[in-house]
Amino acid sequence: MLLLALDTATPAVTVALHDGTAVIASSSQVDARRHGELLLPAVDRVLAEAGLRLDAVTGIVVGVGPGPYTGLRVGLMTADTFGLALGVPVHGLCTLDALAYAADIEKGPFVVATDARRKEVYWATYADSRTRLTEPAVDRPADIAGQVAGMPAVGAGALLYPGTFPVVHEPEHVSAAALASLAVERLAAGAELPEPRPLYLRRPDAQVPKNYKVVTPK
């Protein structure tokens, strides 16, 4: 096995290679505005670090969010393109699940929250680092304060709102190393990973104007 993992659902542009036993190379850069610019060089970098070529990859796992439309689609389209070019399976995995896994909290409940912008967070609750209790959602922190009261929190979204999330654990951002490790663990257990379909949870900012005038040639 040689699993290529990548995630662009958060400000972190993160890539890793896992050989079925351990992560053998990884790269992470935090830049919310340069996902498209940074992702492919990061893939090249981890392959060079491992001394391997892209055609050695036997599978791909990509973070499906939730995340903002523009950043999230960079990773998903790249993963789909690699999968088609190499003829290998492409798996999806919830980005929040990878953050929970990396936090390595043995007993919850706890909450994972990433920055959804617009003064909102993407979030879900967990019984432990491998067991999600609720479906991913997007809300204003004040609106979920009662549901997460007293829970430790993980993620950059939690750091932004200490009034709702007073106790925050690392990591701040997702890593492809955690994404890959969780995927390998689940595949080894015989679990079926989700399709690589995006969890946007809300409409994109760009909308078709209402009542626009259609001009057709006569």
C-alpha positions in Angstrom: 0.0 0.0 0.0 1.0 3.6 -0.7 -1.7 6.0 0.2 -1.5 9.6 -0.8 -3.5 11.9 1.6 -4.4 15.5 1.1 -6.7 18.1 2.6 -7.5 21.7 1.7 -10.8 22.1 3.7 -9.1 24.5 6.2 -6.4 27.1 5.8 -3.9 24.2 6.0 -2.7 22.8 2.7 -1.5 19.4 3.8 -0.2 16.3 2.1 1.2 13.0 3.4 2.2 9.5 2.2 1.4 6.4 4.2 2.9 2.9 3.4 0.3 1.0 5.4 2.5 0.9 8.4 3.5 4.5 9.0 3.5 8.0 7.5 6.7 8.2 5.5 6.6 11.8 4.4 4.3 14.8 5.0 4.0 18.5 4.4 1.7 21.2 5.8 1.5 24.9 5.1 -1.1 27.3 6.5 -2.3 29.8 4.0 -6.1 30.3 3.4 -5.6 32.0 0.1 -3.1 29.8 -1.8 -4.5 26.3 -1.8 -4.3 26.0 -5.6 -0.8 27.4 -5.7 0.6 25.3 -2.8 -1.0 21.9 -3.2 0.8 20.4 -6.2 4.3 21.5 -5.0 3.5 19.9 -1.7 2.7 16.6 -3.4 6.0 16.8 -5.3 7.8 17.5 -2.0 6.5 14.5 -0.1 7.1 12.2 -3.1 10.7 13.5 -3.3 11.2 13.1 0.5 10.0 9.5 0.2 12.1 8.9 -2.9 9.1 7.8 -4.9 7.2 8.6 -8.0 3.5 9.4 -8.3 2.8 6.2 -10.2 3.8 4.3 -7.1 0.6 5.5 -5.3 -2.0 2.7 -4.9 -4.8 4.8 -3.3 -5.8 8.4 -2.4 -7.7 9.8 0.5 -8.9 13.4 0.5 -10.5 15.5 3.2 -14.1 16.2 2.3 -14.6 19.0 4.8 -16.8 20.6 5.8 -15.0 23.6 4.5 -15.4 26.8 2.3 -16.2 26.1 -1.3 -13.1 27.5 -3.0 -10.5 25.8 -0.8 -12.3 22.5 -0.5 -12.7 21.9 -4.2 -9.0 22.3 -4.9 -8.2 19.2 -2.9 -11.2 17.2 -4.2 -10.5 18.0 -7.8 -6.8 17.2 -7.4 -7.6 13.9 -5.8 -10.1 13.0 -8.5 -7.7 13.9 -11.2 -4.9 11.8 -9.7 -7.3 8.9 -9.2 -8.3 8.9 -12.9 -4.8 9.4 -14.2 -3.4 6.5 -12.0 -6.4 4.2 -12.1 -6.5 4.0 -8.3 -9.3 4.3 -5.8 -10.1 7.7 -4.2 -11.6 7.7 -0.7 -13.1 10.6 1.2 -12.8 11.3 4.9 -14.4 14.0 7.1 -11.8 16.6 7.9 -13.3 17.0 11.4 -12.7 13.3 12.0 -9.0 13.7 11.1 -8.7 16.5 13.6 -10.4 14.5 16.3 -8.1 11.5 15.6 -5.0 13.8 15.8 -6.2 15.1 19.2 -5.9 11.6 20.6 -8.5 12.2 23.3 -9.3 8.8 24.8 -12.6 9.8 26.5 -15.0 12.5 25.6 -17.3 14.0 24.9 -15.4 16.7 23.1 -16.1 19.0 20.2 -14.1 19.7 17.0 -14.6 23.2 15.5 -13.0 24.8 12.4 -13.4 28.3 11.1 -16.4 28.6 8.7 -16.0 32.4 8.4 -19.0 34.7 8.6 -18.6 34.4 12.4 -19.5 30.7 12.2 -17.8 27.4 12.8 -18.0 23.9 11.3 -18.3 21.5 14.2 -19.2 18.0 15.4 -19.0 16.2 18.8 -17.1 13.1 19.6 -17.2 10.3 22.2 -13.5 9.7 21.6 -10.9 10.3 18.9 -12.4 7.7 16.6 -16.1 8.0 17.3 -18.2 10.9 16.1 -21.5 11.5 17.9 -23.1 14.1 15.7 -23.2 15.0 12.0 -21.0 17.9 10.9 -22.9 21.2 11.1 -22.3 25.0 10.6 -23.5 27.4 13.2 -22.7 30.6 15.1 -20.8 29.7 18.3 -23.4 31.5 20.5 -26.1 29.3 19.1 -24.5 26.0 20.1 -23.0 27.2 23.4 -25.6 25.1 25.3 -24.9 22.0 23.4 -21.1 22.1 23.9 -21.0 23.6 27.3 -18.3 22.0 29.5 -16.7 20.1 26.6 -13.0 20.4 25.6 -12.6 21.6 22.1 -10.1 21.0 19.2 -9.4 23.2 16.2 -8.9 26.7 15.0 -12.6 27.5 15.1 -12.6 26.9 18.8 -9.6 29.2 19.4 -11.5 32.0 17.7 -14.4 31.9 20.2 -13.1 31.4 23.8 -16.5 32.4 25.2 -18.0 29.3 23.8 -15.0 27.0 23.8 -12.9 27.9 26.9 -10.7 24.8 26.9 -9.0 24.1 23.6 -6.6 21.2 22.8 -4.2 20.8 19.9 -4.0 20.5 17.0 -5.2 23.8 15.6 -5.3 22.6 12.0 -5.8 19.3 10.3 -2.8 17.3 9.0 -2.8 14.9 6.1 -0.7 12.6 8.3 -3.6 12.1 10.6 -6.0 11.8 7.7 -3.9 9.0 6.2 -3.4 7.2 9.5 -7.1 7.2 10.2 -7.9 6.0 6.7 -5.4 3.2 6.9 -6.8 2.1 10.3 -10.4 2.1 9.0 -9.5 0.2 5.8 -7.5 -2.4 7.8 -10.6 -2.9 9.9 -12.7 -3.6 6.8 -14.6 -0.3 7.0 -15.9 1.3 3.8 -14.7 4.9 3.4 -17.1 7.5 2.1 -17.1 8.7 -1.5 -15.0 11.8 -2.1 -17.9 14.2 -2.1 -17.7 17.7 -0.6 -19.4 18.7 2.7 -20.1 22.3 1.9 -23.1 22.6 4.3 -24.1 25.9 2.8 -24.4 27.6 -0.5 -21.3 29.3 -2.1 -20.9 33.1 -1.9 -21.2 33.5 -5.6 -24.8 33.3 -6.8 -26.6 33.8 -10.1 -28.3 37.2 -9.9 -32.1 37.1 -9.7 -34.2 38.7 -12.4 -31.3 39.1 -14.8 -32.1 40.0 -18.4 -31.4 37.2 -20.9 -30.1 38.4 -24.2 -30.4 36.0 -27.2 -29.5 36.7 -30.8 -32.3 37.3 -33.2 
